[in-house]
Amino acid sequence: MKNLLILGAGTSGTMMANHLVSKLPKSEWQITIVDQYKTHYYQPGFLFLPFDIYTTKQVKKNGKKFIPKNVNYVQDEIELIRPEANEVDLKDGQVLPYDILIIATGCKIAPDEVEGMDGPNWRKNIFDFYTYEGAKALRDKLREWEGGKLVVHITEMPIKCPVAPLEFAFLADSYFKNKGMRDKVDITFVTPLDGAFTKPTATKTLHYLLEEKNIKEVTNFNIERVDYENNKIIDYADEEVPYDLLVTTPTNMGDPLIERSGLGDDMNYIPTHKASLQTKEHENIFAIGDATNIPASKAGSVAHFEADILTENILLYINGEPLKEEFDGHANCFIETGNGKALLIDFNYTHEPVEGKFPFPSVGPLKLLKESRANHMGKMAFRWIYWNMLLKGTPIPFVSSTMNEKGKKFEEVS
Ligand SMILES: Cc1cc2nc3c(=O)[nH]c(=O)nc-3n(C[C@H](O)[C@H](O)[C@H](O)COP(=O)(O)OP(=O)(O)OC[C@H]3O[C@@H](n4cnc5c(N)ncnc54)[C@H](O)[C@@H]3O)c2cc1C
């Protein structure tokens, strides 16, 4: 028997187990997947938890439920990857050999990267919503908060779902309006970027929405430290932004396991070929999702598109054939804008998000880069799609792994 080992049973690892179990002959291949936690979290739901839009039950399920029966599921912390021996060590002392390794260990927040961030006021008046614990603690805080200066902040890029902090600011605007206390809350969005988003056309639209909702914008803010005693964040140019409640997105980093194993860059992301998803150092090691250093968005939708292409490449690799260089960085994200509306963006490595229609070029029905109720319904439907289709590797109708250029209004290049 040969061994295909998947590290991490989050979005990407679970999808890969489901894809591969039906494609690899059972008599030849044993598939094993390892994760440290029993619980699988629906991370996009962490955006809604603080505003009491989702309950805790809606964002977590038993992870084993999504792992196919013929896959060996191991619950333990992964200690070390030893590529020279084709082996992985687990915390309980088990050693797992592999012929092919898929690393899907994602990334997570590292608030200790900024002085003062996770000091004595962490989860008192400094919160994140990128973890289950953080989102839940913030929900409790918002329920009793009486208003003041709310600062929504991004530490540095890349982060998972790069639009989530912006969505948080939009949702905060409608949350406080609905509570009849918007006049008591001053919202500021602070970013290290020179605008609201990483791509110019979407940045313009999003900037307009921030203005419309009376959310102040502080750009090019490269945080140096949090002065938790005086409630202000300070950047390297000595600019200061005061807060009463700081909702920050700390630095995102790959798991320390990647550093321990000597497989990562300085942020613990794994150098990976951006079109084939084979790692750069080892031809029998592949990486997918947030764990890679590829220049695509760190998003569940991206992992879903990657999984289709990686599955094909694993089969080609097993047959000794050349890998397909097909992943184009396709990302498809709903941006919740509050008051029951959302935008939709669809882009890839070479094309930024523009206006147009999706998924059908002429009829839509979803509009790209325009606020609509239909897009909001799409965002809400994504939770059902995630639990019932995405994790199981079921294709999402009419949405292709590579981006469809039709129906999009790209600027003419003269
Ligand atoms: C607030 C928020 C909002 C988001 N919104 C959206 C959205 O609207 N749309 C969208 O597409 N995406 C969204 N995302 C991003 C999406 O959730 C992630 O991109 C996706 O989950 C990445 O999948 P992954 O498998 O790479 O990593 P993960 O799903 O994080 O899985 C990694 C797994 O590896 C395990 N692991 C790591 N290290 C070890 C170790 N040493 N030992 C054992 N196990 C280990 C972890 O326990 C985890 O289960 C959002 C994320 C957040 C935080």
Ligand as a Chemical Component Dictionary entry (heavy atoms), coordinates in Angstrom:
data_LIG
# 
_chem_comp.id                   LIG 
_chem_comp.type                 NON-POLYMER 
_chem_comp.pdbx_formal_charge   0 
_chem_comp.three_letter_code    LIG 
# 
loop_
_chem_comp_atom.comp_id 
_chem_comp_atom.atom_id 
_chem_comp_atom.alt_atom_id 
_chem_comp_atom.type_symbol 
_chem_comp_atom.charge 
_chem_comp_atom.model_Cartn_x 
_chem_comp_atom.model_Cartn_y 
_chem_comp_atom.model_Cartn_z 
_chem_comp_atom.pdbx_ordinal 
LIG C1  C1  C 0 -13.366 36.205 9.628  1  
LIG C2  C2  C 0 -13.161 35.400 8.389  2  
LIG C3  C3  C 0 -14.026 35.550 7.315  3  
LIG C4  C4  C 0 -13.847 34.809 6.152  4  
LIG N1  N1  N 0 -14.720 34.985 5.122  5  
LIG C5  C5  C 0 -14.580 34.241 3.992  6  
LIG C6  C6  C 0 -15.531 34.358 2.932  7  
LIG O1  O1  O 0 -16.513 35.105 3.017  8  
LIG N2  N2  N 0 -15.327 33.608 1.829  9  
LIG C7  C7  C 0 -14.269 32.755 1.706  10 
LIG O2  O2  O 0 -14.149 32.088 0.675  11 
LIG N3  N3  N 0 -13.352 32.623 2.698  12 
LIG C8  C8  C 0 -13.476 33.346 3.845  13 
LIG N4  N4  N 0 -12.583 33.202 4.867  14 
LIG C9  C9  C 0 -11.333 32.438 4.650  15 
LIG C10 C10 C 0 -11.479 30.931 4.760  16 
LIG O3  O3  O 0 -12.110 30.563 5.967  17 
LIG C11 C11 C 0 -10.086 30.309 4.693  18 
LIG O4  O4  O 0 -9.409  30.829 3.578  19 
LIG C12 C12 C 0 -10.150 28.789 4.542  20 
LIG O5  O5  O 0 -10.715 28.238 5.700  21 
LIG C13 C13 C 0 -8.741  28.230 4.308  22 
LIG O6  O6  O 0 -8.765  26.853 4.345  23 
LIG P1  P1  P 0 -7.439  26.045 4.749  24 
LIG O7  O7  O 0 -7.820  24.608 4.707  25 
LIG O8  O8  O 0 -6.290  26.511 3.967  26 
LIG O9  O9  O 0 -7.163  26.459 6.276  27 
LIG P2  P2  P 0 -8.081  26.122 7.531  28 
LIG O10 O10 O 0 -9.499  25.934 7.123  29 
LIG O11 O11 O 0 -7.794  27.184 8.535  30 
LIG O12 O12 O 0 -7.560  24.709 8.039  31 
LIG C14 C14 C 0 -6.276  24.480 8.554  32 
LIG C15 C15 C 0 -6.367  23.263 9.471  33 
LIG O13 O13 O 0 -5.065  22.822 9.792  34 
LIG C16 C16 C 0 -5.037  22.438 11.134 35 
LIG N5  N5  N 0 -3.654  22.531 11.639 36 
LIG C17 C17 C 0 -2.798  23.574 11.462 37 
LIG N6  N6  N 0 -1.629  23.314 12.080 38 
LIG C18 C18 C 0 -1.762  22.092 12.655 39 
LIG C19 C19 C 0 -0.883  21.282 13.451 40 
LIG N7  N7  N 0 0.367   21.676 13.766 41 
LIG N8  N8  N 0 -1.336  20.086 13.882 42 
LIG C20 C20 C 0 -2.606  19.663 13.553 43 
LIG N9  N9  N 0 -3.468  20.383 12.823 44 
LIG C21 C21 C 0 -3.042  21.593 12.371 45 
LIG C22 C22 C 0 -5.972  23.427 11.823 46 
LIG O14 O14 O 0 -6.435  22.903 13.059 47 
LIG C23 C23 C 0 -7.068  23.606 10.791 48 
LIG O15 O15 O 0 -8.151  22.728 10.995 49 
LIG C24 C24 C 0 -12.754 33.902 6.055  50 
LIG C25 C25 C 0 -11.887 33.733 7.152  51 
LIG C26 C26 C 0 -12.089 34.462 8.307  52 
LIG C27 C27 C 0 -11.158 34.260 9.478  53 
# 
loop_
_chem_comp_bond.comp_id 
_chem_comp_bond.atom_id_1 
_chem_comp_bond.atom_id_2 
_chem_comp_bond.value_order 
_chem_comp_bond.pdbx_ordinal 
LIG C1  C2  SING 1  
LIG C2  C3  SING 2  
LIG C2  C26 DOUB 3  
LIG C3  C4  DOUB 4  
LIG C4  N1  SING 5  
LIG C4  C24 SING 6  
LIG N1  C5  DOUB 7  
LIG C5  C6  SING 8  
LIG C5  C8  SING 9  
LIG C6  O1  DOUB 10 
LIG C6  N2  SING 11 
LIG N2  C7  SING 12 
LIG C7  O2  DOUB 13 
LIG C7  N3  SING 14 
LIG N3  C8  DOUB 15 
LIG C8  N4  SING 16 
LIG N4  C9  SING 17 
LIG N4  C24 SING 18 
LIG C9  C10 SING 19 
LIG C10 O3  SING 20 
LIG C10 C11 SING 21 
LIG C11 O4  SING 22 
LIG C11 C12 SING 23 
LIG C12 O5  SING 24 
LIG C12 C13 SING 25 
LIG C13 O6  SING 26 
LIG O6  P1  SING 27 
LIG P1  O7  DOUB 28 
LIG P1  O8  SING 29 
LIG P1  O9  SING 30 
LIG O9  P2  SING 31 
LIG P2  O10 DOUB 32 
LIG P2  O11 SING 33 
LIG P2  O12 SING 34 
LIG O12 C14 SING 35 
LIG C14 C15 SING 36 
LIG C15 O13 SING 37 
LIG C15 C23 SING 38 
LIG O13 C16 SING 39 
LIG C16 N5  SING 40 
LIG C16 C22 SING 41 
LIG N5  C17 SING 42 
LIG N5  C21 SING 43 
LIG C17 N6  DOUB 44 
LIG N6  C18 SING 45 
LIG C18 C19 SING 46 
LIG C18 C21 DOUB 47 
LIG C19 N7  SING 48 
LIG C19 N8  DOUB 49 
LIG N8  C20 SING 50 
LIG C20 N9  DOUB 51 
LIG N9  C21 SING 52 
LIG C22 O14 SING 53 
LIG C22 C23 SING 54 
LIG C23 O15 SING 55 
LIG C24 C25 DOUB 56 
LIG C25 C26 SING 57 
LIG C26 C27 SING 58 
# 
